[in-house]
Amino acid sequence: MDDRHQFPVLDGLRGVAAICVAVFHGCFIFGGKVLLPEAYLAVDFFFLLSGVVVAHAYERRLKAGQTLDYMIKRAIRLYPMILIGAVLGALFYATNAQARGFASLWIVAELYVLASLCLPVLKDNIFPPSHGITPLNVPSWSLFFELFVNAVYGLTARFLQTRRLAAVVVLSFFLESIGIYHYRDANFGFHIPEFWWGFPRVVFPFFTGVLINRIMSVDRRRNLSLPPSLLAGVLVLTFVIRARGAFDAVLDLLDIALVYPAIIVLAMRATPWRSELTVLKWLGVLSYPIYIIHHPLFMWMARILRGMNVRPDMHPYMWISAAILGAGLCAAGIYHAYDLPIRAWLTRLQKKSLSPVSSAGFPRDSR
């Protein structure tokens, strides 16, 4: 597999998963029956995708000792949008906290600093409206674990022979299985009491993705003529189907350990039609901005509707659709006006501050 090979179907699936997370949160914020009750599994899908894409882009460089360069590039890729999500969340609560009497502006400022650095809140009574580790912007909890596992991979990639990598996957699978059994599903890691279980939740899928990339890098079989919409449909279906009781835990584990790896392997082989490439590209481009800004934007929209004496729970799906469309437009604007220019500027600073290292033959990190 050529190092410069891109995976447009993976990009498209990432966008579909991000939209499904937005639908999931929108049902809680605007009311109505939860349409995608298992959409929390999109986070596990993201972690798996991240392992594939990051390993594909950086493994050879990390084995050559370019750890610092990798760490800086990952920070440049992720932190600008993390900061935007923190600003939106902080402004929402700063203009609402004192009115409801649950937090002072000083506490919101402290939380903003932590959110900007993507660090977890582990003191359970600091912010009564939320027991989450990232109260200002709920989805950013997964970004903390993403940054953690990216750092672990960067520091260990040189020593991760395939046998050791397989051992990490097996051990982390065992630990995540315990967590899923304990909580009766895979929806854990974002609340303070279950914070520590977030580590096996990210380590297993991420390093499974690294292993998939390593296997696929030596696989020379022909690409498949497989409609991306079919893979997207299967992915969305896993967010819909919910089992009863302990069977839901088993279903979640099967999705994470078998279904999602299979979807990703097929997506890596799939060759989309030229007419599909533009849609897949934009789904991939907007997936991260939509994911990181949609929750605070939805909170702002719900407040505005309440201020206008509009009851969003009367027509919740109409408001959810409008909110997702608005989040997509905002994401596109932020991506072009802020994210791209800031990352380009930071990249130029990095090149000036570090000794130039040839990157010939290595792909651009497109996550």
URLIN-V699226 format. One record per residue. N is the residue number from 1. PSI is psi as a letter, one per 30 degrees, with the letter a starting at -180 (none if undefined). OMEGA is omega as a letter, one per 40 degrees, with the letter a starting at -180 (* if undefined). D_LAST is the distance of its C-alpha to the last C-alpha in whole Angstrom. Layout:
N/PSI/OMEGA/D_LAST, N/PSI/OMEGA/D_LAST
//
This chain:
1/k/a/19, 2/k/a/18, 3/f/a/15, 4/g/a/14, 5/k/i/14, 6/l/a/11, 7/i/a/11, 8/e/a/11, 9/e/i/13, 10/e/i/10, 11/e/a/8, 12/e/i/12, 13/e/i/12, 14/e/i/10, 15/e/i/11, 16/e/a/15, 17/e/i/14, 18/e/i/13, 19/e/i/16, 20/e/i/18, 21/e/i/18, 22/e/i/19, 23/e/a/22, 24/e/i/23, 25/e/a/23, 26/e/i/25, 27/e/i/27, 28/e/a/28, 29/e/a/28, 30/f/i/30, 31/l/a/32, 32/l/i/33, 33/k/i/32, 34/j/a/29, 35/e/a/28, 36/i/a/25, 37/f/a/26, 38/g/a/24, 39/f/i/21, 40/f/i/20, 41/f/i/19, 42/e/i/16, 43/e/i/15, 44/e/i/16, 45/e/i/14, 46/e/a/11, 47/e/i/12, 48/e/i/13, 49/e/a/10, 50/e/i/8, 51/e/i/11, 52/e/a/11, 53/e/a/7, 54/e/i/8, 55/e/i/12, 56/e/a/11, 57/e/a/10, 58/f/a/12, 59/e/a/15, 60/e/i/18, 61/e/i/17, 62/e/i/17, 63/f/i/21, 64/g/i/22, 65/g/a/22, 66/h/a/19, 67/e/a/18, 68/e/i/18, 69/e/i/16, 70/e/a/13, 71/e/a/14, 72/e/i/14, 73/e/i/11, 74/e/i/9, 75/e/i/12, 76/e/a/11, 77/e/a/7, 78/e/a/9, 79/e/i/13, 80/e/i/13, 81/e/i/12, 82/e/i/14, 83/e/i/17, 84/e/i/17, 85/e/i/17, 86/e/i/20, 87/e/a/22, 88/e/i/22, 89/e/a/23, 90/e/i/26, 91/e/i/27, 92/e/a/28, 93/e/i/30, 94/e/i/31, 95/g/a/33, 96/f/a/34, 97/e/a/35, 98/e/a/38, 99/e/a/39, 100/f/i/39, 101/g/a/40, 102/f/i/37, 103/k/i/36, 104/l/i/37, 105/e/i/35, 106/e/i/35, 107/e/i/33, 108/e/i/30, 109/e/i/30, 110/e/i/29, 111/e/i/27, 112/e/i/25, 113/e/i/25, 114/e/a/24, 115/e/i/21, 116/e/i/20, 117/f/a/19, 118/h/i/18, 119/k/a/21, 120/l/i/23, 121/k/a/26, 122/g/i/29, 123/j/a/32, 124/f/a/33, 125/g/a/35, 126/f/a/34, 127/i/a/32, 128/e/a/34, 129/f/a/32, 130/k/i/30, 131/g/i/30, 132/l/a/26, 133/f/i/24, 134/i/a/22, 135/f/a/25, 136/f/i/24, 137/j/a/20, 138/e/a/21, 139/f/a/17, 140/f/i/16, 141/e/a/18, 142/f/i/15, 143/e/i/13, 144/e/a/16, 145/e/i/16, 146/e/i/12, 147/e/i/13, 148/e/a/16, 149/e/i/15, 150/e/i/13, 151/e/i/16, 152/e/i/18, 153/e/i/16, 154/e/a/16, 155/f/a/20, 156/f/a/21, 157/e/a/19, 158/f/a/22, 159/g/a/25, 160/i/i/23, 161/l/a/25, 162/e/i/24, 163/e/i/27, 164/e/i/26, 165/e/i/23, 166/e/i/25, 167/e/i/27, 168/e/i/24, 169/e/a/23, 170/e/a/26, 171/e/a/27, 172/e/i/24, 173/e/i/25, 174/e/a/29, 175/e/i/28, 176/e/i/25, 177/e/i/28, 178/e/i/31, 179/e/i/28, 180/e/i/28, 181/e/a/32, 182/e/a/33, 183/f/i/31, 184/g/i/32, 185/a/a/28, 186/g/a/24, 187/i/a/24, 188/l/i/24, 189/f/a/23, 190/f/i/23, 191/l/a/26, 192/e/a/28, 193/f/a/31, 194/g/a/28, 195/e/a/26, 196/f/i/26, 197/f/i/25, 198/f/a/22, 199/e/i/21, 200/f/i/22, 201/e/i/20, 202/e/a/17, 203/e/a/19, 204/e/a/20, 205/e/a/17, 206/e/a/14, 207/f/i/17, 208/e/i/18, 209/e/i/14, 210/e/i/15, 211/e/i/18, 212/e/i/17, 213/e/a/15, 214/e/i/18, 215/e/a/21, 216/f/a/19, 217/f/i/19, 218/g/a/23, 219/k/a/23, 220/g/a/24, 221/l/a/25, 222/l/i/25, 223/l/a/22, 224/k/i/23, 225/i/a/24, 226/k/a/23, 227/k/i/22, 228/e/i/19, 229/e/i/21, 230/e/i/23, 231/e/i/20, 232/e/i/18, 233/e/i/22, 234/e/i/22, 235/e/a/19, 236/e/i/21, 237/e/i/24, 238/f/i/23, 239/f/a/23, 240/e/a/26, 241/k/i/28, 242/k/i/30, 243/l/a/33, 244/k/i/35, 245/b/a/36, 246/f/i/35, 247/f/i/34, 248/e/i/31, 249/e/i/30, 250/e/a/30, 251/e/i/28, 252/e/a/25, 253/e/i/26, 254/e/i/26, 255/e/a/23, 256/e/a/21, 257/f/a/22, 258/e/a/23, 259/e/a/22, 260/e/i/18, 261/e/i/18, 262/e/i/20, 263/e/a/18, 264/e/i/15, 265/e/i/18, 266/e/i/19, 267/e/i/16, 268/f/i/15, 269/f/a/19, 270/k/i/19, 271/j/a/19, 272/l/i/19, 273/l/i/22, 274/e/a/21, 275/f/a/22, 276/f/a/19, 277/e/a/16, 278/e/i/16, 279/e/a/16, 280/e/a/13, 281/e/a/11, 282/e/i/12, 283/e/i/12, 284/e/a/8, 285/e/a/8, 286/f/a/10, 287/e/a/9, 288/e/i/8, 289/e/i/11, 290/e/a/13, 291/e/a/13, 292/f/a/13, 293/f/a/16, 294/e/a/18, 295/e/i/20, 296/e/i/22, 297/e/i/22, 298/e/i/24, 299/e/i/26, 300/e/a/27, 301/e/i/28, 302/e/i/30, 303/e/a/32, 304/e/i/33, 305/e/i/34, 306/e/i/36, 307/f/i/38, 308/g/a/39, 309/h/i/40, 310/k/i/38, 311/j/a/38, 312/f/a/34, 313/f/i/35, 314/e/i/38, 315/i/a/35, 316/e/a/32, 317/f/i/30, 318/e/a/31, 319/e/i/29, 320/e/i/26, 321/e/i/26, 322/e/a/26, 323/e/i/24, 324/e/i/21, 325/e/i/22, 326/e/i/22, 327/e/i/19, 328/e/i/17, 329/e/i/19, 330/e/i/19, 331/e/i/15, 332/e/i/15, 333/e/i/18, 334/e/i/16, 335/e/a/13, 336/e/a/15, 337/f/a/18, 338/e/a/16, 339/e/a/12, 340/e/i/12, 341/e/a/16, 342/e/a/15, 343/e/i/12, 344/e/i/14, 345/e/i/17, 346/e/i/16, 347/e/i/15, 348/e/i/18, 349/e/i/20, 350/e/a/18, 351/e/i/20, 352/e/a/23, 353/f/a/23, 354/l/i/23, 355/k/a/24, 356/k/i/23, 357/k/a/21, 358/k/i/21, 359/g/a/17, 360/k/i/19, 361/f/a/18, 362/k/a/15, 363/l/i/11, 364/k/i/9, 365/j/a/6, 366/g/a/4, 367/none/*/0
//
